[in-house]
Amino acid sequence: MGTCGVAVLTAGGGPLWSQNSDNDPDKNGADIDVVVHVRPEVRKPPMYKVLMLNDDYTPMEFVVHVLERFFSKNRDEATNIMLNVHKRGVGVCGVFTYEVAETKVTQVMDLARQNQHPLQCTIEKD
C-alpha cells in the first residue's frame, strides 16, 4: 500500500507546492491528490438598447424631460435625441443590462400614461 502525497497547482497547471513521502519513481505520481484552484469565467452581461418611438401627440418638451429624468441626459443631449426620434421615427436613449433597460422602459411608460401621452419605449438587444 502506497502513501498519499499532495500537489497544489495553479490555474495554469504548474505546481506551486507538492509533497510525496514515497519517492518511488515507479509510482509515476499515481497516489498524488491534486488541488486545483480555477478562477470562474467572468462574462459581461448582454446589453440592450432602450428605444423611444415617435408619435404625433407627445410634446417634444415632455420627451426632453423624460430623457433628462430617466436617462441622465443633459439638455443638449436630450434635445438631440428627441430631434432624432422626431426625424427618424425612433431613437436610442441608452444601452443597459436587461433589468435596467426594462426598468427604464416601465418608468417612461408610467410617466407618459400619468400625463396622458401615447409615448412608447421598447428594448432591443444591442
Chimera marker file (.cmm) of the C-alpha trace (Angstrom):
<marker_set name="trace">
<marker id="1" x="0.000" y="0.000" z="0.000" r="1" g="1" b="0" radius="0.5"/>
<marker id="2" x="1.476" y="3.350" z="-1.074" r="1" g="1" b="0" radius="0.5"/>
<marker id="3" x="1.440" y="6.628" z="0.737" r="1" g="1" b="0" radius="0.5"/>
<marker id="4" x="-0.555" y="9.607" z="-0.355" r="1" g="1" b="0" radius="0.5"/>
<marker id="5" x="1.004" y="12.902" z="-1.425" r="1" g="1" b="0" radius="0.5"/>
<marker id="6" x="-0.440" y="16.316" z="-2.172" r="1" g="1" b="0" radius="0.5"/>
<marker id="7" x="0.254" y="18.677" z="-5.065" r="1" g="1" b="0" radius="0.5"/>
<marker id="8" x="-1.152" y="22.174" z="-5.343" r="1" g="1" b="0" radius="0.5"/>
<marker id="9" x="-1.360" y="23.528" z="-8.883" r="1" g="1" b="0" radius="0.5"/>
<marker id="10" x="-2.010" y="26.959" z="-10.289" r="1" g="1" b="0" radius="0.5"/>
<marker id="11" x="-4.761" y="27.516" z="-12.860" r="1" g="1" b="0" radius="0.5"/>
<marker id="12" x="-2.003" y="27.329" z="-15.490" r="1" g="1" b="0" radius="0.5"/>
<marker id="13" x="-1.168" y="23.811" z="-14.369" r="1" g="1" b="0" radius="0.5"/>
<marker id="14" x="2.297" y="24.397" z="-12.893" r="1" g="1" b="0" radius="0.5"/>
<marker id="15" x="2.908" y="23.138" z="-9.370" r="1" g="1" b="0" radius="0.5"/>
<marker id="16" x="3.073" y="25.677" z="-6.598" r="1" g="1" b="0" radius="0.5"/>
<marker id="17" x="3.857" y="23.087" z="-3.972" r="1" g="1" b="0" radius="0.5"/>
<marker id="18" x="3.912" y="19.323" z="-3.861" r="1" g="1" b="0" radius="0.5"/>
<marker id="19" x="4.685" y="16.681" z="-1.319" r="1" g="1" b="0" radius="0.5"/>
<marker id="20" x="5.048" y="12.965" z="-1.766" r="1" g="1" b="0" radius="0.5"/>
<marker id="21" x="6.522" y="10.996" z="1.108" r="1" g="1" b="0" radius="0.5"/>
<marker id="22" x="7.020" y="7.939" z="-1.098" r="1" g="1" b="0" radius="0.5"/>
<marker id="23" x="9.672" y="8.934" z="-3.656" r="1" g="1" b="0" radius="0.5"/>
<marker id="24" x="9.412" y="5.682" z="-5.603" r="1" g="1" b="0" radius="0.5"/>
<marker id="25" x="9.968" y="6.620" z="-9.300" r="1" g="1" b="0" radius="0.5"/>
<marker id="26" x="7.905" y="3.608" z="-10.425" r="1" g="1" b="0" radius="0.5"/>
<marker id="27" x="4.756" y="5.115" z="-8.887" r="1" g="1" b="0" radius="0.5"/>
<marker id="28" x="4.513" y="7.860" z="-11.558" r="1" g="1" b="0" radius="0.5"/>
<marker id="29" x="2.534" y="10.009" z="-9.140" r="1" g="1" b="0" radius="0.5"/>
<marker id="30" x="-0.386" y="7.582" z="-9.021" r="1" g="1" b="0" radius="0.5"/>
<marker id="31" x="-1.079" y="8.304" z="-5.344" r="1" g="1" b="0" radius="0.5"/>
<marker id="32" x="-0.912" y="12.104" z="-5.530" r="1" g="1" b="0" radius="0.5"/>
<marker id="33" x="-4.003" y="14.096" z="-4.601" r="1" g="1" b="0" radius="0.5"/>
<marker id="34" x="-4.348" y="17.265" z="-6.662" r="1" g="1" b="0" radius="0.5"/>
<marker id="35" x="-5.976" y="20.510" z="-5.605" r="1" g="1" b="0" radius="0.5"/>
<marker id="36" x="-6.590" y="22.938" z="-8.462" r="1" g="1" b="0" radius="0.5"/>
<marker id="37" x="-7.849" y="26.465" z="-7.931" r="1" g="1" b="0" radius="0.5"/>
<marker id="38" x="-9.699" y="27.589" z="-11.056" r="1" g="1" b="0" radius="0.5"/>
<marker id="39" x="-10.906" y="31.127" z="-11.477" r="1" g="1" b="0" radius="0.5"/>
<marker id="40" x="-14.505" y="31.261" z="-12.657" r="1" g="1" b="0" radius="0.5"/>
<marker id="41" x="-15.010" y="32.648" z="-16.126" r="1" g="1" b="0" radius="0.5"/>
<marker id="42" x="-16.496" y="36.130" z="-15.928" r="1" g="1" b="0" radius="0.5"/>
<marker id="43" x="-18.638" y="37.271" z="-18.841" r="1" g="1" b="0" radius="0.5"/>
<marker id="44" x="-20.094" y="40.681" z="-19.476" r="1" g="1" b="0" radius="0.5"/>
<marker id="45" x="-23.902" y="40.596" z="-19.409" r="1" g="1" b="0" radius="0.5"/>
<marker id="46" x="-25.724" y="41.113" z="-22.707" r="1" g="1" b="0" radius="0.5"/>
<marker id="47" x="-26.671" y="44.724" z="-23.304" r="1" g="1" b="0" radius="0.5"/>
<marker id="48" x="-29.962" y="46.166" z="-24.532" r="1" g="1" b="0" radius="0.5"/>
<marker id="49" x="-30.819" y="49.438" z="-26.252" r="1" g="1" b="0" radius="0.5"/>
<marker id="50" x="-33.752" y="51.428" z="-24.937" r="1" g="1" b="0" radius="0.5"/>
<marker id="51" x="-35.558" y="52.824" z="-27.973" r="1" g="1" b="0" radius="0.5"/>
<marker id="52" x="-38.042" y="55.671" z="-27.972" r="1" g="1" b="0" radius="0.5"/>
<marker id="53" x="-40.662" y="55.716" z="-30.728" r="1" g="1" b="0" radius="0.5"/>
<marker id="54" x="-42.058" y="58.826" z="-32.346" r="1" g="1" b="0" radius="0.5"/>
<marker id="55" x="-45.742" y="59.731" z="-32.242" r="1" g="1" b="0" radius="0.5"/>
<marker id="56" x="-47.709" y="62.757" z="-33.386" r="1" g="1" b="0" radius="0.5"/>
<marker id="57" x="-49.100" y="63.689" z="-29.977" r="1" g="1" b="0" radius="0.5"/>
<marker id="58" x="-46.435" y="63.649" z="-27.240" r="1" g="1" b="0" radius="0.5"/>
<marker id="59" x="-44.972" y="67.153" z="-26.807" r="1" g="1" b="0" radius="0.5"/>
<marker id="60" x="-41.287" y="67.483" z="-27.615" r="1" g="1" b="0" radius="0.5"/>
<marker id="61" x="-40.657" y="69.154" z="-24.259" r="1" g="1" b="0" radius="0.5"/>
<marker id="62" x="-42.090" y="66.123" z="-22.459" r="1" g="1" b="0" radius="0.5"/>
<marker id="63" x="-39.716" y="63.829" z="-24.375" r="1" g="1" b="0" radius="0.5"/>
<marker id="64" x="-36.766" y="66.044" z="-23.388" r="1" g="1" b="0" radius="0.5"/>
<marker id="65" x="-37.923" y="65.922" z="-19.757" r="1" g="1" b="0" radius="0.5"/>
<marker id="66" x="-38.118" y="62.089" z="-19.857" r="1" g="1" b="0" radius="0.5"/>
<marker id="67" x="-34.605" y="61.836" z="-21.300" r="1" g="1" b="0" radius="0.5"/>
<marker id="68" x="-33.201" y="64.152" z="-18.633" r="1" g="1" b="0" radius="0.5"/>
<marker id="69" x="-35.025" y="62.444" z="-15.777" r="1" g="1" b="0" radius="0.5"/>
<marker id="70" x="-34.667" y="58.744" z="-16.569" r="1" g="1" b="0" radius="0.5"/>
<marker id="71" x="-31.584" y="58.634" z="-18.779" r="1" g="1" b="0" radius="0.5"/>
<marker id="72" x="-29.461" y="61.331" z="-17.073" r="1" g="1" b="0" radius="0.5"/>
<marker id="73" x="-29.065" y="63.321" z="-20.280" r="1" g="1" b="0" radius="0.5"/>
<marker id="74" x="-28.212" y="66.992" z="-20.164" r="1" g="1" b="0" radius="0.5"/>
<marker id="75" x="-30.452" y="69.445" z="-22.026" r="1" g="1" b="0" radius="0.5"/>
<marker id="76" x="-28.419" y="69.374" z="-25.253" r="1" g="1" b="0" radius="0.5"/>
<marker id="77" x="-28.151" y="65.567" z="-25.350" r="1" g="1" b="0" radius="0.5"/>
<marker id="78" x="-31.854" y="65.163" z="-24.597" r="1" g="1" b="0" radius="0.5"/>
<marker id="79" x="-32.797" y="67.666" z="-27.304" r="1" g="1" b="0" radius="0.5"/>
<marker id="80" x="-30.598" y="65.905" z="-29.881" r="1" g="1" b="0" radius="0.5"/>
<marker id="81" x="-32.109" y="62.501" z="-29.073" r="1" g="1" b="0" radius="0.5"/>
<marker id="82" x="-35.633" y="63.966" z="-29.182" r="1" g="1" b="0" radius="0.5"/>
<marker id="83" x="-34.958" y="65.505" z="-32.616" r="1" g="1" b="0" radius="0.5"/>
<marker id="84" x="-33.532" y="62.205" z="-33.830" r="1" g="1" b="0" radius="0.5"/>
<marker id="85" x="-36.695" y="60.408" z="-32.669" r="1" g="1" b="0" radius="0.5"/>
<marker id="86" x="-38.836" y="63.080" z="-34.344" r="1" g="1" b="0" radius="0.5"/>
<marker id="87" x="-36.985" y="62.916" z="-37.693" r="1" g="1" b="0" radius="0.5"/>
<marker id="88" x="-36.251" y="59.179" z="-37.932" r="1" g="1" b="0" radius="0.5"/>
<marker id="89" x="-39.197" y="57.727" z="-36.028" r="1" g="1" b="0" radius="0.5"/>
<marker id="90" x="-37.013" y="56.020" z="-33.430" r="1" g="1" b="0" radius="0.5"/>
<marker id="91" x="-34.005" y="56.915" z="-31.292" r="1" g="1" b="0" radius="0.5"/>
<marker id="92" x="-31.653" y="55.267" z="-28.820" r="1" g="1" b="0" radius="0.5"/>
<marker id="93" x="-31.984" y="56.603" z="-25.276" r="1" g="1" b="0" radius="0.5"/>
<marker id="94" x="-29.182" y="54.447" z="-23.855" r="1" g="1" b="0" radius="0.5"/>
<marker id="95" x="-27.707" y="50.952" z="-23.608" r="1" g="1" b="0" radius="0.5"/>
<marker id="96" x="-28.113" y="48.947" z="-20.394" r="1" g="1" b="0" radius="0.5"/>
<marker id="97" x="-28.325" y="45.459" z="-18.932" r="1" g="1" b="0" radius="0.5"/>
<marker id="98" x="-31.707" y="43.808" z="-19.430" r="1" g="1" b="0" radius="0.5"/>
<marker id="99" x="-33.053" y="44.555" z="-15.958" r="1" g="1" b="0" radius="0.5"/>
<marker id="100" x="-32.027" y="48.215" z="-16.068" r="1" g="1" b="0" radius="0.5"/>
<marker id="101" x="-33.441" y="48.628" z="-19.595" r="1" g="1" b="0" radius="0.5"/>
<marker id="102" x="-36.768" y="47.080" z="-18.550" r="1" g="1" b="0" radius="0.5"/>
<marker id="103" x="-36.954" y="49.343" z="-15.503" r="1" g="1" b="0" radius="0.5"/>
<marker id="104" x="-36.336" y="52.459" z="-17.593" r="1" g="1" b="0" radius="0.5"/>
<marker id="105" x="-38.989" y="51.464" z="-20.138" r="1" g="1" b="0" radius="0.5"/>
<marker id="106" x="-41.500" y="50.940" z="-17.315" r="1" g="1" b="0" radius="0.5"/>
<marker id="107" x="-40.643" y="54.313" z="-15.751" r="1" g="1" b="0" radius="0.5"/>
<marker id="108" x="-41.050" y="56.133" z="-19.080" r="1" g="1" b="0" radius="0.5"/>
<marker id="109" x="-44.323" y="54.396" z="-19.934" r="1" g="1" b="0" radius="0.5"/>
<marker id="110" x="-45.776" y="55.017" z="-16.459" r="1" g="1" b="0" radius="0.5"/>
<marker id="111" x="-44.950" y="58.735" z="-16.563" r="1" g="1" b="0" radius="0.5"/>
<marker id="112" x="-46.321" y="59.030" z="-20.110" r="1" g="1" b="0" radius="0.5"/>
<marker id="113" x="-49.599" y="57.381" z="-19.051" r="1" g="1" b="0" radius="0.5"/>
<marker id="114" x="-49.873" y="59.593" z="-15.957" r="1" g="1" b="0" radius="0.5"/>
<marker id="115" x="-49.580" y="62.614" z="-18.247" r="1" g="1" b="0" radius="0.5"/>
<marker id="116" x="-51.913" y="61.108" z="-20.869" r="1" g="1" b="0" radius="0.5"/>
<marker id="117" x="-49.250" y="60.888" z="-23.593" r="1" g="1" b="0" radius="0.5"/>
<marker id="118" x="-49.015" y="57.940" z="-26.008" r="1" g="1" b="0" radius="0.5"/>
<marker id="119" x="-45.194" y="57.882" z="-25.839" r="1" g="1" b="0" radius="0.5"/>
<marker id="120" x="-43.793" y="54.395" z="-26.450" r="1" g="1" b="0" radius="0.5"/>
<marker id="121" x="-40.460" y="52.889" z="-25.403" r="1" g="1" b="0" radius="0.5"/>
<marker id="122" x="-39.084" y="49.441" z="-26.112" r="1" g="1" b="0" radius="0.5"/>
<marker id="123" x="-35.868" y="47.457" z="-25.772" r="1" g="1" b="0" radius="0.5"/>
<marker id="124" x="-33.748" y="45.709" z="-28.369" r="1" g="1" b="0" radius="0.5"/>
<marker id="125" x="-30.675" y="43.534" z="-27.913" r="1" g="1" b="0" radius="0.5"/>
<marker id="126" x="-27.531" y="45.521" z="-28.722" r="1" g="1" b="0" radius="0.5"/>
<link id1="1" id2="2" r="1" g="1" b="0" radius="0.2"/>
<link id1="2" id2="3" r="1" g="1" b="0" radius="0.2"/>
<link id1="3" id2="4" r="1" g="1" b="0" radius="0.2"/>
<link id1="4" id2="5" r="1" g="1" b="0" radius="0.2"/>
<link id1="5" id2="6" r="1" g="1" b="0" radius="0.2"/>
<link id1="6" id2="7" r="1" g="1" b="0" radius="0.2"/>
<link id1="7" id2="8" r="1" g="1" b="0" radius="0.2"/>
<link id1="8" id2="9" r="1" g="1" b="0" radius="0.2"/>
<link id1="9" id2="10" r="1" g="1" b="0" radius="0.2"/>
<link id1="10" id2="11" r="1" g="1" b="0" radius="0.2"/>
<link id1="11" id2="12" r="1" g="1" b="0" radius="0.2"/>
<link id1="12" id2="13" r="1" g="1" b="0" radius="0.2"/>
<link id1="13" id2="14" r="1" g="1" b="0" radius="0.2"/>
<link id1="14" id2="15" r="1" g="1" b="0" radius="0.2"/>
<link id1="15" id2="16" r="1" g="1" b="0" radius="0.2"/>
<link id1="16" id2="17" r="1" g="1" b="0" radius="0.2"/>
<link id1="17" id2="18" r="1" g="1" b="0" radius="0.2"/>
<link id1="18" id2="19" r="1" g="1" b="0" radius="0.2"/>
<link id1="19" id2="20" r="1" g="1" b="0" radius="0.2"/>
<link id1="20" id2="21" r="1" g="1" b="0" radius="0.2"/>
<link id1="21" id2="22" r="1" g="1" b="0" radius="0.2"/>
<link id1="22" id2="23" r="1" g="1" b="0" radius="0.2"/>
<link id1="23" id2="24" r="1" g="1" b="0" radius="0.2"/>
<link id1="24" id2="25" r="1" g="1" b="0" radius="0.2"/>
<link id1="25" id2="26" r="1" g="1" b="0" radius="0.2"/>
<link id1="26" id2="27" r="1" g="1" b="0" radius="0.2"/>
<link id1="27" id2="28" r="1" g="1" b="0" radius="0.2"/>
<link id1="28" id2="29" r="1" g="1" b="0" radius="0.2"/>
<link id1="29" id2="30" r="1" g="1" b="0" radius="0.2"/>
<link id1="30" id2="31" r="1" g="1" b="0" radius="0.2"/>
<link id1="31" id2="32" r="1" g="1" b="0" radius="0.2"/>
<link id1="32" id2="33" r="1" g="1" b="0" radius="0.2"/>
<link id1="33" id2="34" r="1" g="1" b="0" radius="0.2"/>
<link id1="34" id2="35" r="1" g="1" b="0" radius="0.2"/>
<link id1="35" id2="36" r="1" g="1" b="0" radius="0.2"/>
<link id1="36" id2="37" r="1" g="1" b="0" radius="0.2"/>
<link id1="37" id2="38" r="1" g="1" b="0" radius="0.2"/>
<link id1="38" id2="39" r="1" g="1" b="0" radius="0.2"/>
<link id1="39" id2="40" r="1" g="1" b="0" radius="0.2"/>
<link id1="40" id2="41" r="1" g="1" b="0" radius="0.2"/>
<link id1="41" id2="42" r="1" g="1" b="0" radius="0.2"/>
<link id1="42" id2="43" r="1" g="1" b="0" radius="0.2"/>
<link id1="43" id2="44" r="1" g="1" b="0" radius="0.2"/>
<link id1="44" id2="45" r="1" g="1" b="0" radius="0.2"/>
<link id1="45" id2="46" r="1" g="1" b="0" radius="0.2"/>
<link id1="46" id2="47" r="1" g="1" b="0" radius="0.2"/>
<link id1="47" id2="48" r="1" g="1" b="0" radius="0.2"/>
<link id1="48" id2="49" r="1" g="1" b="0" radius="0.2"/>
<link id1="49" id2="50" r="1" g="1" b="0" radius="0.2"/>
<link id1="50" id2="51" r="1" g="1" b="0" radius="0.2"/>
<link id1="51" id2="52" r="1" g="1" b="0" radius="0.2"/>
<link id1="52" id2="53" r="1" g="1" b="0" radius="0.2"/>
<link id1="53" id2="54" r="1" g="1" b="0" radius="0.2"/>
<link id1="54" id2="55" r="1" g="1" b="0" radius="0.2"/>
<link id1="55" id2="56" r="1" g="1" b="0" radius="0.2"/>
<link id1="56" id2="57" r="1" g="1" b="0" radius="0.2"/>
<link id1="57" id2="58" r="1" g="1" b="0" radius="0.2"/>
<link id1="58" id2="59" r="1" g="1" b="0" radius="0.2"/>
<link id1="59" id2="60" r="1" g="1" b="0" radius="0.2"/>
<link id1="60" id2="61" r="1" g="1" b="0" radius="0.2"/>
<link id1="61" id2="62" r="1" g="1" b="0" radius="0.2"/>
<link id1="62" id2="63" r="1" g="1" b="0" radius="0.2"/>
<link id1="63" id2="64" r="1" g="1" b="0" radius="0.2"/>
<link id1="64" id2="65" r="1" g="1" b="0" radius="0.2"/>
<link id1="65" id2="66" r="1" g="1" b="0" radius="0.2"/>
<link id1="66" id2="67" r="1" g="1" b="0" radius="0.2"/>
<link id1="67" id2="68" r="1" g="1" b="0" radius="0.2"/>
<link id1="68" id2="69" r="1" g="1" b="0" radius="0.2"/>
<link id1="69" id2="70" r="1" g="1" b="0" radius="0.2"/>
<link id1="70" id2="71" r="1" g="1" b="0" radius="0.2"/>
<link id1="71" id2="72" r="1" g="1" b="0" radius="0.2"/>
<link id1="72" id2="73" r="1" g="1" b="0" radius="0.2"/>
<link id1="73" id2="74" r="1" g="1" b="0" radius="0.2"/>
<link id1="74" id2="75" r="1" g="1" b="0" radius="0.2"/>
<link id1="75" id2="76" r="1" g="1" b="0" radius="0.2"/>
<link id1="76" id2="77" r="1" g="1" b="0" radius="0.2"/>
<link id1="77" id2="78" r="1" g="1" b="0" radius="0.2"/>
<link id1="78" id2="79" r="1" g="1" b="0" radius="0.2"/>
<link id1="79" id2="80" r="1" g="1" b="0" radius="0.2"/>
<link id1="80" id2="81" r="1" g="1" b="0" radius="0.2"/>
<link id1="81" id2="82" r="1" g="1" b="0" radius="0.2"/>
<link id1="82" id2="83" r="1" g="1" b="0" radius="0.2"/>
<link id1="83" id2="84" r="1" g="1" b="0" radius="0.2"/>
<link id1="84" id2="85" r="1" g="1" b="0" radius="0.2"/>
<link id1="85" id2="86" r="1" g="1" b="0" radius="0.2"/>
<link id1="86" id2="87" r="1" g="1" b="0" radius="0.2"/>
<link id1="87" id2="88" r="1" g="1" b="0" radius="0.2"/>
<link id1="88" id2="89" r="1" g="1" b="0" radius="0.2"/>
<link id1="89" id2="90" r="1" g="1" b="0" radius="0.2"/>
<link id1="90" id2="91" r="1" g="1" b="0" radius="0.2"/>
<link id1="91" id2="92" r="1" g="1" b="0" radius="0.2"/>
<link id1="92" id2="93" r="1" g="1" b="0" radius="0.2"/>
<link id1="93" id2="94" r="1" g="1" b="0" radius="0.2"/>
<link id1="94" id2="95" r="1" g="1" b="0" radius="0.2"/>
<link id1="95" id2="96" r="1" g="1" b="0" radius="0.2"/>
<link id1="96" id2="97" r="1" g="1" b="0" radius="0.2"/>
<link id1="97" id2="98" r="1" g="1" b="0" radius="0.2"/>
<link id1="98" id2="99" r="1" g="1" b="0" radius="0.2"/>
<link id1="99" id2="100" r="1" g="1" b="0" radius="0.2"/>
<link id1="100" id2="101" r="1" g="1" b="0" radius="0.2"/>
<link id1="101" id2="102" r="1" g="1" b="0" radius="0.2"/>
<link id1="102" id2="103" r="1" g="1" b="0" radius="0.2"/>
<link id1="103" id2="104" r="1" g="1" b="0" radius="0.2"/>
<link id1="104" id2="105" r="1" g="1" b="0" radius="0.2"/>
<link id1="105" id2="106" r="1" g="1" b="0" radius="0.2"/>
<link id1="106" id2="107" r="1" g="1" b="0" radius="0.2"/>
<link id1="107" id2="108" r="1" g="1" b="0" radius="0.2"/>
<link id1="108" id2="109" r="1" g="1" b="0" radius="0.2"/>
<link id1="109" id2="110" r="1" g="1" b="0" radius="0.2"/>
<link id1="110" id2="111" r="1" g="1" b="0" radius="0.2"/>
<link id1="111" id2="112" r="1" g="1" b="0" radius="0.2"/>
<link id1="112" id2="113" r="1" g="1" b="0" radius="0.2"/>
<link id1="113" id2="114" r="1" g="1" b="0" radius="0.2"/>
<link id1="114" id2="115" r="1" g="1" b="0" radius="0.2"/>
<link id1="115" id2="116" r="1" g="1" b="0" radius="0.2"/>
<link id1="116" id2="117" r="1" g="1" b="0" radius="0.2"/>
<link id1="117" id2="118" r="1" g="1" b="0" radius="0.2"/>
<link id1="118" id2="119" r="1" g="1" b="0" radius="0.2"/>
<link id1="119" id2="120" r="1" g="1" b="0" radius="0.2"/>
<link id1="120" id2="121" r="1" g="1" b="0" radius="0.2"/>
<link id1="121" id2="122" r="1" g="1" b="0" radius="0.2"/>
<link id1="122" id2="123" r="1" g="1" b="0" radius="0.2"/>
<link id1="123" id2="124" r="1" g="1" b="0" radius="0.2"/>
<link id1="124" id2="125" r="1" g="1" b="0" radius="0.2"/>
<link id1="125" id2="126" r="1" g="1" b="0" radius="0.2"/>
</marker_set>
